[in-house]
Structure formats: structure tokens, C-alpha cells
């Protein structure tokens, strides 16, 4: 069991979502006792066994579905002795209750740009439980005095910073740099990642220009359609604080899969 938990922790730290399935109750004759575990990834079984056979195969498929839904659940399985006899390793006429626990990496927000809006986006993101990274090559902007309590500040050029960033399916990217050219550089660099959300500030006209430039560089229209631009929900925001609220509201909407 310890090895399964170590493997689960390792994969979570690497940014992977996994399902830890535990037998929480048994009745009658079953191949494994309560407490037995398996670790399941999006591609199937990673480690462990709850008895093999028909039931384990079904449970693995249910765990994969739960990973897609990002929802934990309790399952009940029962099998008559007659059915159990059809395949070795299936439940021997007993019943099992299992808990599929979905383990997700801590969600993180990477903010490119350390201007006024970024300060409030970072504050709200921390309140909402995100790990927050701010990226800007200007030390006078990207520092702990302006961003107290932030998890990581990278005072680097975009391309250098990207070498230090692990962007995965639990990552939300906010592009609010000081200029159009840098926004375009960031977007072009992160568009092909697994980021759950990519939002870029700017007017529709400015964003259309950037999109056109990126299409000319070979980026597919399908990829660009995933970008939230202009960034944030349309709530009539005007001040940096209000714009930050609109950005985080949109991120929450994506986080809860209501879009």
C-alpha cells in the first residue's frame, strides 16, 4: 500500500491526475479484503490489484470515467457464484463497496506581466486557493513588495521563464503583459500546451491582429479558438480591481466546467 501511495504522490507532483480506488467494505467471499487499493491513470491501471478479473476491469473503466469527470464516487459490485465461475479472479459470490478518490495536482495560475491588474489577479487567485506564479523581466515590477505571499516570482524573459514552468492540465495562464508584441510572444509559446485556460487581455481588434500573425506562423485556427480573448467575463469592468474580478470569474467558470 505504501508503494501505491508513493506512486500517487509522485504523479500528482508531476501534474498528473490519478484515481486511487480503495475497497471500503466487503461481504461474503471476495478475492481481496477491505483496504486493498489500485492506482489508475487516464490510460488505465498503474499499480495494485483488487482481485483481477471482470470486476477489476469494470472498476478501472469507472475510474477512468471519474478522471474525465474529475469527480470521486462510491461503487457497489456484486457477483453470483455462477457468474464468478465464468472467469478466474472475479468476485467469488461476494459483494464489494469501493471508493474512487480523484487526486488532482494543485491548480496553478501563471500570470505573464506584473502590472497593476496582475497585482489584483494574484491576490484573488491566492484567496481562491491557487498556486500563483508571476512572470516579468522587470525586477522593479516583479518583486515581493508588489506581490506579497505569491508562490513564485520569475524575473526573466518569456522564453527563459518557460524553461522553469511546468504547464499541465491544471494550469491557468493569464496574459497581461505591458505590450502587444510580448502578449503575442507569450501566446505563441503557450498555445500548444495542455493548459486548461489561456486568457489574453486586449481589444477584439488587437487580439484579431495577434491571431492573424500566429496563423501566418502556422498555428491552427482550432488552437486559437481555445483562447479567451478579450480576457475576463463582460461585466463592464473598468478599474484594475474590477478587471481582475472579471478575469477570476471567468477562470472560476472554466474551473467548474460551466462554459
C-alpha positions as CSV (number, residue, x, y, z in Angstrom):
1,X,0.0,0.0,0.0
2,X,2.8,2.4,0.8
3,X,4.3,2.0,-2.7
4,X,0.9,2.8,-4.2
5,X,0.6,6.0,-2.2
6,X,4.2,7.0,-3.0
7,X,3.5,6.5,-6.7
8,X,0.3,8.5,-6.4
9,X,2.1,11.4,-4.8
10,X,4.9,11.3,-7.4
11,X,2.4,11.5,-10.2
12,X,0.4,14.3,-8.6
13,X,3.6,16.3,-8.1
14,X,4.3,15.8,-11.8
15,X,1.0,17.4,-12.7
16,X,-0.9,14.2,-13.4
17,X,-4.5,13.4,-12.3
18,X,-4.9,9.9,-10.8
19,X,-7.6,7.8,-9.3
20,X,-7.0,5.9,-6.0
21,X,-9.5,3.1,-5.7
22,X,-10.0,1.5,-2.3
23,X,-12.2,-1.4,-1.2
24,X,-14.0,0.1,1.8
25,X,-16.4,-2.8,2.6
26,X,-16.8,-6.5,1.6
27,X,-19.5,-9.1,2.2
28,X,-19.3,-12.8,1.5
29,X,-16.4,-14.3,-0.4
30,X,-14.2,-11.8,-2.2
31,X,-10.7,-12.1,-3.6
32,X,-9.3,-9.0,-1.7
33,X,-10.1,-7.6,1.7
34,X,-11.2,-4.0,2.7
35,X,-8.3,-1.6,2.3
36,X,-6.9,-3.1,-0.9
37,X,-6.1,-0.4,-3.4
38,X,-5.4,0.2,-7.1
39,X,-4.0,3.3,-8.7
40,X,-5.5,4.2,-12.1
41,X,-4.4,6.8,-14.6
42,X,-6.2,8.1,-17.7
43,X,-4.7,5.2,-19.7
44,X,-5.6,2.5,-17.2
45,X,-4.1,0.6,-14.3
46,X,-0.9,1.9,-12.9
47,X,-0.3,-0.3,-9.8
48,X,-2.0,-2.6,-7.4
49,X,-5.0,-5.1,-7.6
50,X,-8.4,-5.6,-6.1
51,X,-8.6,-9.2,-7.3
52,X,-8.3,-9.0,-11.1
53,X,-10.9,-10.4,-13.5
54,X,-14.2,-9.0,-14.6
55,X,-14.8,-6.7,-11.7
56,X,-11.4,-5.1,-11.6
57,X,-11.6,-4.4,-15.4
58,X,-15.0,-2.7,-14.8
59,X,-13.7,-0.7,-11.9
60,X,-10.7,0.5,-13.9
61,X,-13.1,1.8,-16.6
62,X,-15.2,3.5,-14.0
63,X,-12.1,5.1,-12.5
64,X,-11.1,6.4,-16.0
65,X,-14.6,7.9,-16.4
66,X,-14.2,9.6,-13.0
67,X,-10.9,11.0,-14.0
68,X,-12.5,12.6,-17.0
69,X,-15.3,14.0,-14.9
70,X,-12.9,14.9,-12.0
71,X,-15.4,13.5,-9.6
72,X,-14.9,11.0,-6.8
73,X,-17.6,8.3,-6.3
74,X,-18.6,5.2,-4.4
75,X,-19.3,1.9,-6.3
76,X,-21.0,-1.3,-5.3
77,X,-20.3,-4.6,-7.1
78,X,-21.9,-8.0,-6.5
79,X,-21.5,-11.2,-8.4
80,X,-23.2,-14.5,-8.0
81,X,-21.1,-17.7,-7.6
82,X,-22.4,-18.9,-11.0
83,X,-21.2,-15.7,-12.8
84,X,-17.9,-15.7,-10.8
85,X,-17.2,-19.2,-12.1
86,X,-17.1,-17.9,-15.6
87,X,-13.8,-16.1,-15.1
88,X,-10.9,-16.7,-12.8
89,X,-10.2,-13.8,-10.5
90,X,-13.7,-12.4,-10.4
91,X,-15.6,-11.9,-7.1
92,X,-16.3,-15.3,-5.6
93,X,-20.0,-14.7,-5.0
94,X,-19.5,-11.8,-2.7
95,X,-20.0,-8.0,-2.7
96,X,-17.6,-5.1,-2.6
97,X,-18.0,-1.4,-1.9
98,X,-15.3,0.8,-3.4
99,X,-14.3,4.4,-3.2
100,X,-12.8,6.1,-6.3
101,X,-10.9,9.1,-5.0
102,X,-9.8,11.5,-7.7
103,X,-6.4,13.1,-6.8
104,X,-5.6,16.3,-8.7
105,X,-2.5,18.4,-8.7
106,X,-2.9,21.8,-7.0
107,X,-4.3,24.1,-9.6
108,X,-2.0,27.0,-10.5
109,X,-2.2,30.3,-12.3
110,X,0.7,31.7,-14.2
111,X,0.4,35.4,-14.8
112,X,2.6,36.9,-17.5
113,X,3.1,40.5,-16.7
114,X,3.4,42.3,-13.4
115,X,1.4,45.4,-13.9
116,X,-1.5,46.8,-11.8
117,X,-4.1,44.3,-13.0
118,X,-1.7,41.4,-12.2
119,X,-1.4,42.5,-8.5
120,X,-5.2,42.1,-8.0
121,X,-5.4,38.9,-10.1
122,X,-2.7,37.4,-8.0
123,X,-4.4,38.4,-4.7
124,X,-7.7,37.0,-5.8
125,X,-6.1,33.8,-7.1
126,X,-4.4,33.2,-3.7
127,X,-7.7,33.7,-1.9
128,X,-9.3,31.1,-4.2
129,X,-6.6,28.6,-3.4
130,X,-4.5,28.6,-6.5
131,X,-0.7,28.3,-6.6
132,X,0.4,31.6,-8.2
133,X,3.4,32.4,-10.4
134,X,4.1,35.9,-11.8
135,X,6.5,36.3,-14.7
136,X,8.1,39.6,-15.8
137,X,11.6,40.6,-16.7
138,X,11.4,43.9,-14.8
139,X,12.6,43.5,-11.3
140,X,11.1,46.8,-10.2
141,X,7.7,45.3,-11.0
142,X,8.1,41.6,-10.3
143,X,9.1,41.6,-6.6
144,X,7.7,40.5,-3.2
145,X,6.9,44.1,-2.2
146,X,4.3,44.3,-5.0
147,X,3.3,40.6,-4.8
148,X,3.5,39.6,-1.1
149,X,2.7,36.0,-0.4
150,X,2.9,34.8,-4.0
151,X,4.3,31.3,-4.5
152,X,6.8,32.2,-7.3
153,X,8.1,35.3,-9.0
154,X,10.2,34.8,-12.1
155,X,12.2,37.8,-13.1
156,X,13.0,36.5,-16.6
157,X,12.4,37.0,-20.2
158,X,9.4,34.9,-21.5
159,X,11.5,32.2,-23.2
160,X,13.8,31.8,-20.2
161,X,10.9,31.6,-17.8
162,X,9.1,29.0,-19.8
163,X,12.0,26.6,-19.2
164,X,11.2,26.8,-15.5
165,X,7.5,26.4,-15.8
166,X,5.6,23.1,-15.7
167,X,2.4,23.8,-17.7
168,X,-0.2,21.0,-17.4
169,X,-3.9,20.4,-17.4
170,X,-4.2,22.0,-14.0
171,X,-2.6,25.3,-15.2
172,X,-4.4,28.5,-16.0
173,X,-2.5,31.1,-18.0
174,X,-3.2,34.8,-17.8
175,X,-1.5,37.0,-20.4
176,X,-1.5,40.7,-19.4
177,X,2.0,41.9,-20.3
178,X,2.9,45.5,-21.0
179,X,2.5,45.4,-24.8
180,X,1.0,43.6,-27.8
181,X,4.3,42.2,-29.1
182,X,5.0,40.5,-25.8
183,X,1.4,39.2,-25.5
184,X,1.9,37.7,-28.9
185,X,5.2,36.1,-27.9
186,X,3.6,34.5,-24.8
187,X,0.5,33.3,-26.5
188,X,2.6,31.8,-29.4
189,X,4.7,30.0,-26.8
190,X,1.9,28.5,-24.6
191,X,-0.8,27.9,-27.2
192,X,0.3,24.3,-27.7
193,X,0.5,23.3,-24.1
194,X,-2.0,21.3,-22.0
195,X,-3.1,24.5,-20.1
196,X,-6.7,24.3,-19.0
197,X,-7.2,28.0,-19.6
198,X,-5.4,30.6,-21.6
199,X,-6.7,34.2,-21.5
200,X,-5.2,37.3,-23.1
201,X,-6.0,40.9,-22.4
202,X,-6.7,43.4,-25.2
203,X,-9.4,44.7,-27.5
204,X,-11.0,42.4,-30.1
205,X,-9.2,44.3,-32.9
206,X,-5.8,43.9,-31.2
207,X,-6.4,40.2,-30.5
208,X,-7.6,39.5,-34.1
209,X,-4.3,41.0,-35.3
210,X,-2.3,38.8,-33.0
211,X,-4.3,35.7,-34.0
212,X,-3.7,36.5,-37.7
213,X,0.1,36.8,-37.1
214,X,0.1,33.5,-35.3
215,X,-1.9,31.8,-38.0
216,X,0.7,33.1,-40.5
217,X,3.3,31.3,-38.4
218,X,1.4,28.0,-38.7
219,X,-0.7,27.9,-35.6
220,X,-4.1,26.3,-36.4
221,X,-7.4,28.2,-36.1
222,X,-8.6,25.4,-33.8
223,X,-5.9,26.1,-31.3
224,X,-6.7,29.9,-31.3
225,X,-10.4,29.2,-30.7
226,X,-9.5,27.9,-27.3
227,X,-8.1,31.3,-26.2
228,X,-10.2,33.5,-24.0
229,X,-9.7,36.9,-25.6
230,X,-10.5,39.5,-24.6
231,X,-9.9,38.0,-21.2
232,X,-12.5,38.0,-18.5
233,X,-16.3,38.0,-18.3
234,X,-18.0,41.0,-19.7
235,X,-19.2,42.7,-16.5
236,X,-18.4,46.3,-17.6
237,X,-15.2,46.3,-15.6
238,X,-13.0,49.4,-15.8
239,X,-10.6,49.6,-12.9
240,X,-7.7,47.2,-12.3
241,X,-9.6,45.7,-9.4
242,X,-12.7,45.2,-11.4
243,X,-10.8,43.7,-14.4
244,X,-9.1,41.3,-12.0
245,X,-12.6,40.2,-10.7
246,X,-13.8,39.6,-14.3
247,X,-10.7,37.5,-15.1
248,X,-11.0,35.4,-12.0
249,X,-14.8,35.0,-12.5
250,X,-14.0,33.5,-16.0
251,X,-11.4,31.2,-14.6
252,X,-13.8,30.0,-11.9
253,X,-16.4,29.4,-14.7
254,X,-13.8,27.2,-16.5
255,X,-12.7,25.6,-13.3
256,X,-16.3,24.5,-12.6
257,X,-16.9,23.5,-16.2
258,X,-19.9,25.6,-16.6
259,X,-18.9,27.1,-20.0
